[in-house]
């Protein structure tokens, strides 16, 4: 086997960029590669959308341009991450298999002319995806320039995990038969006696869309699980081929922000690295942030957007390996509004990823495209090849990354337990507008970070050893194994609303909520209610909002509103948050639990965040104004100053 010219796994973070040689004349490639290296970049991702150029007609491959591009980038000293092009099947293939398109929940076919226009369940497309992967890996799998592979691109982007095609229906029936064994067992698990929904065979079961009113929630949860499994099995077919034909190279996929439609923990088990695409300004515009946050952080992004996903995907990666394959360097083109980052933010985002243990930050893209859908999406270069503002910041941060080197393992403070099925339950049966398990996790994460704590977002199967706190913000389905680990845990535990409230098939457990968590907390939820916006139960410095669990318990009522409503119960080392874990109430609960855990907290000024590794403490200022580093951090920083400018940062050595 030919050895790759760069180490596949690096102890210190590298910088890179995303490049599309097929978009530019060949006489530009060498100069582009030279400028990348001069900017401090050492990694380049290519190829993930190039199927029509690689195979312009069935079985007619044109490799010469890609051969040349790889040689040019390799000669400049760049390690190449090569993508399989299956996110963009070419027109000739779509015409050959017109039933390969995904179908949306309204029954409309999602046709050609953009990307991600395939159904994960279509057997013919799966064969074609494996064929092109094998062709690509067969040609370049042992090339010394190739250090890593990317499978496909952004699984599920544009709402494409859930397909309602005939192929999906047929595959779903087989999946159900494998899971339940008999249709009688399925009928019992789903409670299909309700509304005469009982089936005589698996062949009678359709997909849960287009029903008159809501479909059985157990049906929906099964379909969400099935759809996630289809993504994972589609990816595994590619990963297996790449490992066979390109031994010694890592395989990764690029996940997205606030995207829970498939289980990234399951995907991460078969990858070497989980990477994600970081667009903090676009996410601030597109997701459930307040108008105040959108105003205050318009050019910076909310201070927990990037960090939340860093910690989420580190928890999904094998041995904690993760990175950023697409980092926003300027305005994007796909949000409701698309502002430019505040000067300094590209540098801040880069070092923040490093602080959370990234092994790569790669900027999207090298040069802004002057054509097609992303022509308004900024790169490190303008369309005319001149430097865009992001390039200067990449050049500034490169020697800082080099200087810091190996930052050491992260400090363990709190483990936040999150499962993707939790979000699927709350999406299927929200019981109140906007009551999402994913966002409960985000709000709780913010509360922990405001105390200056390190947070690891972990799967329910993860070990809790070494943590002082374990937090379940909203976990409707809790396994016996997790309950046993929590029972043995000696740190502080916070259990959020709805936790343990459902069985694995989305029915109410016979012992009522919190289900198996009653092994940990002696109490029973007898009634739950959701509240419209503006209805609040006021306590001292906090309010219960949006949700209330009413409990029968001998636990102490720790947070009691003026009207007698209990927002938090405490029993030994366990707190039960009976209201939605958002805002001031979860701030208070987290602060009390951290104090009981004996953790050294640092109450962070608005917009400041800290991240601690074995070697360093990083402080980041997300405000559009100067902020002082908290006095708890002693000494002078090795990077930055104690008064942080807007979008400023400081790095302290930890003694």
BAMI-987003 format. One record per atom (N, C-alpha, C): residue in one letter; y, x, z. Coordinates in steps of 0.05 Angstrom, whole numbers, plus 5000, padded with zeros to 4 digits. Each point is the difference from the previous one (the first is absolute). Layout:
# BAMI-987003
AYXZ
...
This chain:
# BAMI-987003
X497650175000
X502449835000
X502550175000
X501949934984
X502650145000
X501649925024
X500950195015
X501649945024
X502849914992
X501149795013
X502849944995
X501850235010
X502350034987
X501750235006
X501649955026
X500049765011
X501449955024
X498149885020
X500450055026
X498349875020
X500249704998
X497749875001
X500049714998
X501249875025
X499450115023
X501149895025
X501850205013
X502549935004
X502050185010
X500849935029
X500550205016
X500749965028
X503049935002
X501650094981
X502849935001
X500749824976
X502349875003
X500749804980
X501050134975
X499449884977
X501050084974
X501849794989
X501650084980
X501849824986
X499149984971
X500449774988
X499249964973
X501749794986
X499249934976
X501449794985
X498049864981
X500849774991
X498449844980
X501350044973
X498350084981
X500950084973
X498449854979
X501449944978
X498749854978
X500550164974
X498450204995
X500450164976
X500049844974
X498449785000
X499949834976
X502749874994
X501950005019
X502649884996
X502050194987
X499350254998
X502050204992
X498950194978
X501850114983
X499150194980
X498650245012
X498050104987
X498550235011
X501850245005
X502150044984
X501750235004
X501649995026
X499949785014
X501449985026
X498150075023
X497450004996
X498250015023
X500250265015
X500150234986
X500150265014
X502550025017
X502349914989
X502450025016
X499949815024
X498949774996
X499749825023
X498350135022
X497750124992
X498350125019
X501450235015
X501550164985
X501450225012
X502049905021
X501549794993
X502049895018
X498749875025
X497649884997
X498649905023
X499450225020
X498950224990
X499350225018
X502550125013
X502150034984
X502650105011
X501149825022
X499449744999
X501049815020
X498350015025
X497850155000
X498250025023
X497749814999
X499549884977
X497749824997
X497550164991
X497749915010
X497650144993
X497749814991
X500649745000
X498049804992
X501249814980
X498449914981
X501049814980
X497849804994
X500749745000
X498149794994
X500549914971
X497949974985
X500349914972
X497749814993
X500349864978
X497849874986
X499249725007
X501249895022
X498949755010
X500649754982
X501850034981
X500649774982
X499550074970
X498550214994
X499950114973
X497649924983
X498749785006
X497549944986
X500549974970
X502149864992
X500449964971
X500650254985
X501050215013
X500450264987
X497450175001
X498449965020
X497550155002
X497949894980
X499949734999
X498149864982
X501449784985
X501450084978
X501649804985
X498449794986
X497550064994
X498149814988
X497350035014
X498449794999
X497450035013
X498450254992
X499350165020
X498350234997
X501450234984
X502649974994
X501450224987
X502050125020
X499250235010
X501650135021
X501950214987
X502450005011
X501950214992
X500750165025
X498650225004
X500350165024
X502150224998
X500750074975
X501650244996
X502650005016
X501449785000
X502650005015
X499650035030
X497949885011
X499550025028
X498950285007
X498350114982
X499250285003
X502450185003
X501949974982
X502450174999
X501749965025
X500449755008
X501649945024
X498850135025
X497449985003
X498750125023
X500350304999
X499750124977
X500350304998
X502850085007
X502049854991
X502850085005
X500649985030
X499249785012
X500549975029
X498550205016
X497550064992
X498450195014
X501250284998
X500950074976
X501250274996
X502550045017
X501449795007
X502350025017
X499350035029
X497549965007
X499250025028
X499849745015
X499949784985
X499949735013
X497149915003
X499349895023
X497449875004
X500249724990
X498149904985
X500149744986
X498349805015
X501249775004
X498649765010
X499849814975
X497649964991
X499549864975
X499149715006
X501349814989
X499349725005
X498249884979
X498249835008
X498449844981
X501949784990
X499949934974
X502149824989
X499249715000
X498449925019
X498849734999
X501949785008
X502350065011
X502049795007
X501349884975
X499750144977
X501349914975
X498150004977
X498049824999
X498249994977
X501649944975
X499450144978
X501549974975
X499549734986
X501849944981
X499849744987
X497449964986
X499050204987
X497549974984
X497749925019
X500050105024
X497949935019
X500349715010
X502449925005
X500549725008
X499249814978
X500650074975
X499249824978
X497049994997
X498750225006
X497150014999
X498649835021
X501349985024
X498949855022
X502249815011
X500649794986
X502349835008
X499649865027
X497550005010
X499649875026
X500150205023
X501050254994
X500250205022
X502549975016
X501949834991
X502549975015
X499649865027
X501650075019
X500049865026
X501349724995
X499349815018
X501149734999
X501449955026
X502449895000
X501449965025
X499149745014
X501149955023
X499149775017
X500649734987
X501850004981
X500649754985
X498349974975
X498150184996
X498349994977
X501150114975
X502250155001
X501350124977
X498950284995
X499450064975
X499050264993
X502350205001
X499550235011
X502050215002
X499650204977
X501649974979
X499450144975
X501150284997
X499850104976
X500850274993
X503150024998
X501050245003
X502850054996
X501450135024
X498450065021
X501050135024
X497950195010
X499049965024
X497950165011
X498449845020
X497750115010
X498349875019
X498949744989
X499449994974
X499349754988
X496949974997
X498550085021
X497149974999
X499149875025
X497749874998
X498649885023
X498050195011
X500150065026
X498250185013
X497049924997
X499549754995
X497349904999
X498850004971
X501650064980
X498949994973
X498250234995
X497449944995
X498050214997
X500550184976
X501049884978
X500550154976
X502350205005
X502149915014
X502250195005
X499150225020
X498349935018
X499050205019
X498550224984
X498549924980
X498650204984
X502050174984
X502149884989
X502050154985
X501550195019
X500649915024
X501450175019
X498350255007
X497549955004
X498250225006
X499750194976
X500049894976
X499850164976
X502450194996
X502449895003
X502450174997
X500250215022
X499249925024
X500050195023
X498050234994
X497749934990
X498050204994
X501050194978
X501349884980
X501050174978
X502250195010
X501749915017
X502250165010
X498950225019
X498249925018
X498950205019
X498250194985
X498649914979
X498350184985
X501650224986
X502449934992
X501650204986
X501550195019
X501049895022
X501850165017
X498950055028
X497749895006
X499050015027
X499750285012
X499550204983
X499750285010
X502450174992
X502149884990
X502350164993
X501450115025
X500650265001
X501150115025
X502749895008
X501449864982
X502649895007
X499749745016
X497749864997
X499749745013
X499250045029
X501849925019
X499450035028
X499349745013
X500649774987
X499649745012
X500049794978
X498649785006
X499949774982
X501349765014
X501349844984
X500949745010
X498549784985
X498849825015
X498649774987
X502049784994
X500149924975
X501649774991
X502950035010
X501449795007
X502750015011
X500749745014
X500750035026
X501049775015
X498349754997
X497550025010
X498349764999
X501449765011
X499949784985
X501149755009
X503049964996
X501450204990
X502949964995
X500449764983
X502249865004
X500749764985
X498149775005
X498950005025
X498349785009
X497549974983
X498550224997
X497749994982
X497350065013
X500050005027
X497450025014
X498449744996
X501449785004
X498749734999
X500049894972
X497850024987
X499749884973
X498349755001
X500849804986
X498649745000
X498749954973
X498950214989
X498649984974
X497149915003
X498849944977
X497149945001
X498450235010
X500850254992
X498650235010
X500150035030
X502449945011
X500350015029
X498349785014
X500049764988
X498449795012
X497050075000
X499050114978
X497150074999
X499450225020
X501750205002
X499550225018
X500349905029
X501849825005
X500449895027
X497449865010
X498849854982
X497549865007
X497850195008
X499850224985
X498050205007
X500750135027
X502550065004
X500950125025
X499449825024
X500449734997
X499449815021
X497049995006
X498550004979
X497149995004
X499050245015
X501150244994
X499350245014
X500949995029
X502349895005
X501150005028
X498649795017
X499549764990
X499049785016
X497049954997
X498850094979
X497149974997
X499349734989
X500849795014
X499449724991
X502549845000
X500149804983
X502449834998
X500249835026
X497849955013
X500149855025
X501450175022
X499550265000
X501450175019
X503050014994
X500750004975
X502850004992
X501349745009
X498749774994
X501149745009
X500549995030
X498250115015
X500250005029
X502350185009
X500250244988
X502150195008
X502749904993
X500349874978
X502649904991
X500849735011
X498149865013
X500549735009
X500449804977
X498450034980
X500449834975
X499249715004
X499049935023
X499749715005
X502749865000
X502150155007
X502749894999
X500749924972
X501149764996
X500949904974
X497850014978
X497449985008
X497850004981
X500150234981
X500450245011
X500250244982
X497350154998
X497849885009
X497550145000
X499050054971
X498850244996
X498950084974
X497050005001
X498849954977
X497150014997
X498950274990
X501850154988
X499250274990
X502650174997
X499650264998
X502350174997
X501349964973
X498549904980
X501149954974
X502149775000
X500049845021
X502049795001
X502750095011
X500150245010
X502550095014
X501950114980
X502449895000
X502250104983
X501950175016
X502050104987
X502150165014
X501949815015
X501450095020
X501549825018
X502749924990
X500650054975
X502649914989
X499849724987
X502249894994
X500249744985
X498749775015
X499850025026
X499249765016
X502349825005
X499549755006
X502149805003
X501950085023
X498850065023
X501550115022
X498750275007
X500550115024
X498950265006
X496950004999
X499050214990
X497150045000
X499150075029
X497449985004
X498950085026
X500950295006
X501250055023
X500950275006
X497750215001
X497649915007
X497750195000
X499450084971
X500349814981
X499650064972
X502150214991
X502549965008
X502150194992
X499550275012
X499250025025
X499550265012
X497850144986
X497949854994
X497750134985
X501050104973
X501749844986
X501050094974
X501750255003
X501650025021
X501750235004
X498250255006
X497949965016
X498250225005
X498650094974
X499049814985
X498850064975
X501850154981
X502549914998
X501950134982
X500550285008
X500250055026
X500450275010
X497650174993
X497649895004
X497650164993
X499850064971
X501149834983
X499950054971
X501850244993
X502350025013
X501850234997
X498550265008
X498849995023
X498750235011
X497750094983
X498449814990
X497750084983
X501050104973
X502249884989
X501150104975
X500950295003
X501250065022
X500950285006
X497750185003
X497949915014
X497750185005
X498750094975
X499949834980
X498750084975
X501550244988
X502650005001
X501650224990
X499650255017
X500249965027
X499850235018
X497350144997
X497949854996
X497450124997
X499850174975
X501249904978
X500050154975
X501650265003
X502349985013
X501850235003
X498650215017
X498749925021
X498650205017
X497750134985
X498749844983
X497750124985
X501050204980
X502249944985
X500850174978
X502350195007
X501149975024
X502250185008
X499650085030
X497850135005
X499350075028
X502150185012
X500549975026
X501950175014
X502849905000
X500649804984
X502749894999
X500249755017
X502349955012
X500449765015
X500549764982
X499349765011
X500549754987
X501849835018
X502149894989
X501949835015
X500749764984
X501349815014
X501249774987
X502849965013
X501849884985
X502749955011
X500449715008
X500249965026
X500549735011
X503049944999
X500749755009
X502749914998
X501149925027
X502549915001
X501349935025
X499749705005
X499449935026
X499849725008
X498149854981
X497750124994
X498149884982
X497249985013
X499349775010
X497549975015
X497849854986
X500149964973
X498149834987
X497250114997
X499750275004
X497350115002
X500050195024
X497650075009
X499650155024
X500150304994
X502250125008
X500450294995
X498250175017
X499149895023
X498150155016
X497350034985
X499249784987
X497550024984
X500450194977
X502349984986
X500550184977
X500050295010
X501350055022
X500250285010
X497450135006
X497949845007
X497550125006
X498750154977
X500849934975
X498750134977
X501950194986
X502450045011
X502050184988
X500250255018
X501050214989
X500650245016
X502749985013
X501949884986
X502749975009
X501049724993
X501549885018
X501449754993
X503050074997
X501149944977
X502850044996
X501449734996
X502750015002
X501449754996
X502750054986
X501249784991
X502550024984
X502349905017
X501850185007
X502049955020
X502749944987
X500849755002
X502649904989
X501549855022
X501250145019
X501249865023
X502249814993
X501650064980
X502349834993
X499049744986
X498150044982
X498849764987
X498649825020
X498550125019
X498649835019
X501949855019
X502350135007
X502049875017
X501049754986
X500450024974
X501049774984
X498049784997
X497450074997
X498049814991
X498549865022
X500050115024
X498349895021
X501649885023
X498649935022
X501149825020
X501950145020
X502150124990
X502050125017
X502449825002
X501450025022
X502449835004
X502350094982
X501949824997
X502450084984
X501550225014
X500050005027
X501350225015
X498750274993
X497350005000
X498650254993
X500650094972
X500149804982
X500550074972
X502950114996
X501849915017
X502750104999
X500250275013
X498950035024
X500350255015
X498450234987
X497849944987
X498250214990
X499849994969
X502049904987
X499949954971
X499350244984
X501050245008
X499550254985
X498150185015
X498849915022
X498250175015
X497249895003
X499849734999
X497549875006
X499849975030
X498749795009
X499549965029
X498650245011
X500750095024
X498950255010
X497050015005
X498649774998
X497150005004
X498449944975
X501349954977
X498549944976
X498250224992
X501150244995
X498450224991
X498050095021
X501050035025
X498350105021
X497649815005
X500449745000
X497849815004
X497850054980
X500750034975
X498050044979
X498850285002
X501550205008
X498850265004
X497849985021
X500549875022
X498049985021
X497749814993
X500749794985
X497949824991
X498050144982
X501050154980
X498250124980
X498750255011
X501350135020
X498550225013
X497649895014
X500249765011
X497749875013
X497949914981
X500749984974
X498049924980
X498750244987
X501350235000
X499050234986
X497750135015
X498250134985
X497850145012
X501050245016
X499350025025
X501050215018
X503050005001
X501249774996
X502949985003
X501650124977
X498750054977
X501350134977
X501649794984
X502550054995
X501749814986
X502350154987
X501549874983
X502450114988
X501649794986
X502350084990
X501849824984
X499950104971
X498949844982
X499850094972
X502449904984
X501449805010
X502549914987
X502149975022
X502050175000
X502249985018
X502549934985
X501349795008
X502549914988
X502150225002
X501250084977
X502150205000
X502849894993
X500149754993
X502549874991
X499649704998
X501749864986
X499749714997
X497349934986
X498749795009
X497749894985
X500949784981
X498249874987
X500749804980
X498949725006
X498449975022
X498449765003
X500749835024
X501950085016
X500849845023
X502249804993
X500749825019
X502149814995
X502750144995
X500450225016
X502350174996
X499050295002
X501350184986
X498850274997
X502150225006
X500850035025
X502050205007
X498950294998
X501850194999
X499350285001
X499750095029
X498250185006
X499850105027
X502550145010
X500649985025
X502150155013
X499550304996
X502050164994
X499550294998
X498650105025
X497850154996
X498450105022
X497549855005
X499749764989
X497749845006
X497450104987
X500250114976
X497650104987
X498950245016
X501850175010
X499150225017
X498849885026
X501349805012
X499049895025
X497349884996
X499749834979
X497349884994
X497950214997
X500750224987
X498050214996
X499150135026
X501950075017
X499250135025
X498849805020
X500849744997
X498749805017
X497049984993
X499450004974
X497150004993
X498650255011
X501350234998
X498850245012
X499549965030
X501949895014
X499849965029
X497649835007
X499349814982
X497749835004
X497450114989
X500050244990
X497650144992
X499249984971
X501949934982
X499449994972
X499250274989
X498250004981
X499350254987
X501450034973
X501349794991
X501550004975
X502249805000
X502450074990
X502049814993
X500750064970
X499649804984
X500450024971
X502149804991
X502150094987
X502249824992
X499449864974
X500649745000
X499749844976
X502849944988
X500550094978
X498550164982
X501550254993
X499050174983
X501550254993
X502549934984
X499749864978
X502349934984
X500049694996
X502449885003
X500349724996
X499449934971
X498549794995
X499349914973
X502349854987
X500650054975
X502149854987
X499149744986
X497449935004
X498949784986
X498149845018
X499349764991
X498049825012
X500849915028
X498049915015
X500649845025
X501450165022
X499650265001
X501050165023
X502550174992
X501449924979
X502250174992
X502350015020
X500149815019
X502150005020
X499050135027
X497650114999
X498850135024
X500750304999
X501550095020
X500950285001
X497750195004
X500450254990
X498250225005
X501650235012
X498650245000
X501450245009
X502050104979
X499449924974
X501850064978
X501049744988
X502450014988
X500949784984
X498549994974
X500349784984
X498749994974
X500850234982
X502450115003
X500950214982
X499150285010
X498450005022
X499050265010
X501750135020
X502449905005
X501750125021
X499049915028
X500750165020
X499049945027
X501249745011
X498349845011
X500949765015
X500350095030
X501349845016
X500550085028
X497550075016
X497749874994
X497650055015
X499050294996
X500550124977
X499050274995
X501250205020
X502649975005
X501350195019
X498849985027
X499349765009
X498849975026
X497150105001
X498649974978
X497350124999
X500250315001
X502050114986
X500450295002
X500850095028
X501549835013
X500950075028
X497749995019
X498249804998
X497949975019
X497750184996
X499650104975
X497650174995
X499950245018
X502150165003
X499850235019
X499649925029
X501049765007
X499749905028
X497049945005
X498849874980
X497149945002
X498450265003
X500850204983
X498650265001
X500450135027
X502449995011
X500650125026
X498449885022
X499749735001
X498649875021
X497050044999
X498950024976
X497150064996
X498249805013
X498050095015
X498149825013
X501349895026
X500549745001
X501549895023
X498249935023
X497450024997
X498249945022
X499249705000
X498049945016
X499049735002
X502049815014
X500049744993
X501949825013
X499349965029
X502149955016
X499749935028
X498949715001
X498149965018
X498849735003
X501449855023
X501449794993
X501249825021
X498649734999
X500549854978
X499149724998
X498349964975
X497849855003
X498449914977
X500649704995
X501049944977
X500549734991
X497749914982
X498449815009
X497649924986
X500849784979
X499350064975
X500649814979
X497649974981
X499449764993
X497949954980
X501149824978
X499150064976
X500949834977
X499149715002
X497549955010
X499349725003
X501849855019
X501350135019
X502049865017
X502249884983
X501050154981
X502049904982
X498949784982
X497550024991
X498949794983
X499749745016
X499450025026
X499849755016
X502849875002
X502050165006
X502749885004
X501249914973
X499250134978
X500949904974
X498649744992
X497549975008
X498449764994
X500849775018
X500450055025
X500649805019
X502350095018
X502550014989
X502250115015
X500849845024
X499849744999
X500749825022
X503050015007
X501550154985
X502950015003
X501150194979
X502449934990
X501250144978
X500550305007
X498950184983
X500550285003
X498550145022
X498149875012
X498550125023
X497750174989
X500650244993
X498150184987
X499150225019
X497450055000
X498950225017
X501150274992
X500450044974
X501150254991
X502850055012
X501649794999
X502750035011
X500150005030
X498149875013
X499850045029
X499450295007
X498350134983
X499450285004
X502650174995
X501549934980
X502450154994
X502149985022
X500449755010
X502049975022
X499150145025
X497450005006
X499050145024
X500350304996
X499450094976
X500450294993
X502950085005
X501849844992
X502950065004
X500650025030
X498949815016
X500550015029
X499050265012
X497650094992
X498950255010
X501750234992
X500950014975
X501750224990
X502750015014
X501149775007
X502649995014
X499850135027
X497650025011
X499550145026
X499550304995
X500250104975
X499650284995
X497150085000
X498249804996
X497150055001
X498950064972
X498050174999
X498350034976
X498149774999
X499649904976
X498249774996
X497950074978
X497549975006
X497950014979
X499149724995
X500049924975
X499049734992
X497150044993
X498249885015
X497150064997
X498549754993
X497750044988
X498149784994
X498749915025
X499049755001
X498549905023
X497650175008
X498950154981
X497750175005
X500750275011
X502650075001
X500850275008
X499750055030
X499650255006
X499950085028
X502749985013
X500149925025
X502549995016
X500350235019
X498250204997
X500150235018
X502750154997
X501150085022
X502450174999
X502649845000
X499949744997
X502549845000
X500649895028
X502649975005
X500849885026
X500449704997
X500349904976
X500449724995
X498349914976
X499049755001
X498749874978
X501349734996
X500849934976
X501649764995
X498749854977
X499449745005
X499149814979
X502249794996
X501850044981
X502249824997
X499249714993
X498049984982
X499049744992
X497450054985
X497849955014
X497350064990
X498249765003
X500249804982
X498449765004
X497050045002
X498950194985
X497250065000
X499550265014
X498649995023
X499450245016
X497050025003
X499050244993
X497150045002
X499250065029
X497549975005
X498950085027
X500450295005
X499750174979
X500350295003
X502850075009
X502049884987
X502750065008
X500549905029
X499149765007
X500349905027
X498850195020
X497750114994
X498750195018
X501650265003
X501150104978
X501750245002
X502549955017
X501249764997
X502349935016
X499349975029
X497749895005
X499149975028
X499750275014
X499150204985
X499650265011
X502650175000
X502149904987
X502550154997
X501550005026
X501050235008
X501350025026
X503150014997
X501050014976
X502849994996
X501149715001
X502549974993
X501349745000
X499349854974
X499549745002
X499249844977
X502049774997
X500949954976
X501649764994
X498549844979
X499549745007
X498749824982
X502149804990
X500349964974
X501949824989
X498949734995
X501749804993
X499249734995
X498049974977
X498349805001
X498049944981
X497650195001
X500250215016
X497850195000
X497549885011
X497750054987
X497449895008
X499849704997
X501749884984
X500149714997
X498249894979
X498750174984
X498349904978
X497450164999
X498049864990
X497450144994
X500350154974
X497850134993
X500050164975
X500349824975
X499449745003
X500249814977
X502449825003
X501950075017
X502549865004
X499549715011
X498650005022
X499749755016
X500850085029
X500449805016
X500850055028
X497550085016
X500150225015
X497650085015
X499449805022
X497449975007
X499349805020
X501350055027
X500650265007
X501250065026
X503149984998
X501149924977
X502849994995
X501350284999
X502550014992
X501450264999
X500550095029
X500150265005
X499850224980
X497250094994
X498149825000
X497350074991
X498850225015
X498950204986
X498750235013
X501950165017
X502649974996
X501950145016
X500149905029
X498649785005
X499749915028
X498350205016
X498650184987
X498750225014
X502050195012
X502450004988
X502250195008
X502149865017
X500649754993
X502149855013
X498849735008
X500049945026
X498849755010
X502049774997
X499949864978
X501849784995
X499149854975
X501049774996
X499249834978
X502449864988
X500450024974
X502149864987
X499249714995
X501449815012
X499349724998
X501649854979
X502350124992
X501749874980
X501850214987
X500549984974
X501950174987
X501949834984
X502550094999
X502049864984
X501950204987
X500949924976
X502050164986
X502749865001
X502150165000
X502749895005
X501850064976
X501749814993
X501950054978
X502150205009
X501350134981
X502150195006
X502249875016
X501050145020
X502149905017
X499049885026
X497449935002
X498949915025
X499250245017
X501150045023
X499550235016
X499649935029
X498350155014
X499649985028
X501150255013
X502449985012
X501650235009
X499050115026
X499550265001
X499650155024
X502350185006
X499650195018
X502150205006
X499950234981
X501749994980
X500150224980
X498049974978
X498749774998
X498049954979
X499849704995
X498649934978
X499549724995
X497349984985
X498549785007
X497649944985
X500749834976
X498950084977
X500749874975
X497549964983
X500149804983
X498249964977
X497149935007
X499050085023
X497249945006
X499749995031
X498349825010
X499350005028
X497049945003
X498650185014
X497349955009
X500249915030
X498849775006
X499849915027
X497350075012
X499950135023
X497650115011
X499249875027
X497449995004
X498849965026
X499150285010
X501250105021
X499450275009
X501050055028
X498750185014
X500950095027
X501850254998
X500650084975
X501750244996
X502849945011
X501550215005
X502849985009
X501849934977
X501749805004
X502149934980
X502250215002
X500050194981
X501950235002
X502749934988
X500149874977
X502549924988
X500149694999
X501849895015
X500249715002
X502949914992
X500249824981
X502649914991
X501249815021
X502649954997
X501449825019
X498849735002
X498749914978
X498849735000
X497150005010
X499150245009
X497250025010
X498050094980
X500750034975
X498250094979
X499250295005
X497450064999
X499050275004
X499850144973
X501450234998
X499950154975
X498050235001
X499450095025
X498150235003
X498649985026
X497350034999
X498350005023
X499050285004
X499650085026
X499050275006
X497749985019
X497950164993
X497550005016
X498950284999
X500350155022
X499150285000
X501550174979
X498650124982
X501350174980
X500549854974
X499749735001
X500249844975
X502449815002
X501549994979
X502149804997
X499349824976
X500449745004
X499749804978
X502749904993
X500950064976
X502549904989
X499549724988
X501149805013
X499449724992
X502049894979
X501950164993
X502049924980
X499950194976
X501549944979
X499850184977
X501150275006
X498550224994
X500950275007
X502250114982
X502449915005
X502250074983
X502550015017
X501750204994
X502650025012
X499950075030
X501949895016
X500450095027
X497649965018
X498449794996
X497749955018
X497950224997
X499450084976
X498050214997
X501250275008
X502650034998
X501350255010
X499550025030
X500449785014
X499750015029
X497150055008
X498149874986
X497250035007
X499150294994
X500850114978
X499250274993
X501250205020
X502549965007
X501350195019
X498550005027
X499249765010
X498649985025
X497250134998
X498649954978
X497450114997
X500150314998
X502050104986
X500350294997
X500650135027
X501649875017
X500650105026
X497450015017
X498549784999
X497549995015
X497950214990
X500250064974
X498250204989
X500850295007
X502450035012
X500950275007
X501050164976
X500749864979
X501150144976
X502950085003
X500750234989
X502850085000
X501449864976
X501649805007
X501449854979
X502850114997
X501149964976
X502750074994
X501249754986
X501749865014
X501249764989
X501950084977
X499249944976
X501450104976
X502549844994
X502350134995
X502349854991
X499449864973
X501449794995
X499649844976
X499950174975
X497849984985
X499850154975
X498850275002
X499650115025
X498750265003
X497149975005
X498450184989
X497150005005
X499150295005
X497850035015
X498950265006
X497150004993
X499050234992
X497150044995
X499250275010
X497950015016
X499250245014
X497350104988
X499950264993
X497550134993
X499550215020
X497850144997
X499350215018
X502150225002
X501450054978
X501950224998
X502949915002
X500749764991
X502749924997
X500649725009
X502549945005
X501049735003
X502149964979
X499649804983
X501849934978
X501749765009
X502650014995
X501849785006
X501449924975
X500049744993
X501149904975
X502249795006
X502250034986
X502249815003
X500249824975
X499249755004
X500149804978
X502749854999
X501850055018
X502549864999
X502050134980
X501849844991
X502150094982
X502450105016
X499450145022
X502150125017
X498650215017
X501650175012
X498950225016
X498749895026
X497950145008
X498649935025
X499350265014
X500249995027
X499250245016
X497049995006
X498850245000
X497250025008
X499849945030
X498049835008
X499849945029
X499750255017
X501249995024
X499950235018
X497250085008
X498149824999
X497350065007
X498850234984
X501150044976
X499150224983
X501850245006
X498950195013
X501650235010
X500150224979
X502050175002
X500250234983
X501449944974
X500250224984
X501349974974
X497949974978
X500549834981
X498049964978
X499850244982
X497650044989
X499750214980
X500849924972
X500149744996
X501249884975
X501949785009
X502449994990
X501949795007
X501650075025
X501649805009
X501750035023
X499449775019
X501250025024
X499649795021
X501649754994
X502150034984
X501449764990
X499149974971
X498649784996
X498849954973
X501949844983
X500750104977
X501649844982
X498449764989
X501349824986
X498549794986
X497950124983
X497649895002
X497650104985
X499350285008
X500850085024
X499450275009
X497450025016
X499150245005
X497650045015
X500150265015
X498450035020
X499750255015
X497150045007
X499250265001
X497350075007
X500150205024
X498649925021
X499950175024
X497350115003
X499850265009
X497550125008
X499149885026
X497549945003
X498949895025
X498650235015
X501050055024
X498950225016
X497649925016
